[in-house]
Amino acid sequence: NAGVTQTPKFRILKIGQSMTLQCAQDMNHNYMYWYRQDPGMGLKLIYYSVGAGITDKGEVPNGYNVSRSTTEDFPLRLELAAPSQTSVYFCASSYSGRGYFGAGTRLSVL
Amino acid sequence: GQQVMQIPQYQHVQEGEDFTTYCNSSTTLSNIQWYKQRPGGHPVFLIQLVKSGEVKKQKRLTFQFGEAKKNSSLHITATQTTDVGTYFCAVDGNQFYFGTGTSLTVIP
């Protein structure tokens, strides 16, 4: 199993550009999550999904959108990127109380 | 959302000293988990505690869940430089909330 795979690893965006952060897991987990982590800070929940076709907002959803058309994939969409969205983004899945994290996407918006 | 506070925010210790981080909730928790994040890395699952008063050990790490299931602690005995990183507690429900984390620096 590859676990949770995130692409890209790094990205630089210009203000106002859009992009999609990809996340895929091969463990057949229903629960998936997107977090952002600002330098020296904790993890803030952006969106989560309890299964294919079901998504809901977390603590900091503004400026982001998600979809969950399959169990495996949970992409995060940034529309009209802003400097405040400069962060490290982690995708995670969970099963039986254990979380599995991807390696993260480091995003800079300039 | 679920509020889980962690203290201290930072801890610097000499190698060989002990280290403890605490996680506190205002509400009763069904379970609590602990994660370690190395600098530049991603959170890695350490353990899950479910039962009131539960104590679990992993080599030099001891994890405890409070009797009221509102607090938890992680204790590291005789720290090593490999223990450097940020330790997070997390609460699992439909949403998956993380505590604020404790950043551990070990001075050789």
Interface residues (C-beta under 8 A of the other chain):
Chain A: Y31 Y33 Y35 G40 M41 G42 L43 L45 Y48 V50 D56 G58 E59 F90 A92 S94 G97 R98 G99 Y100 F101 G102 A103 G104
Chain B: G1 N31 Q33 Y35 G41 H42 P43 V44 F45 Q48 V50 F88 A90 D92 N94 Q95 F96 Y97 F98 G99 T100 G101 S103
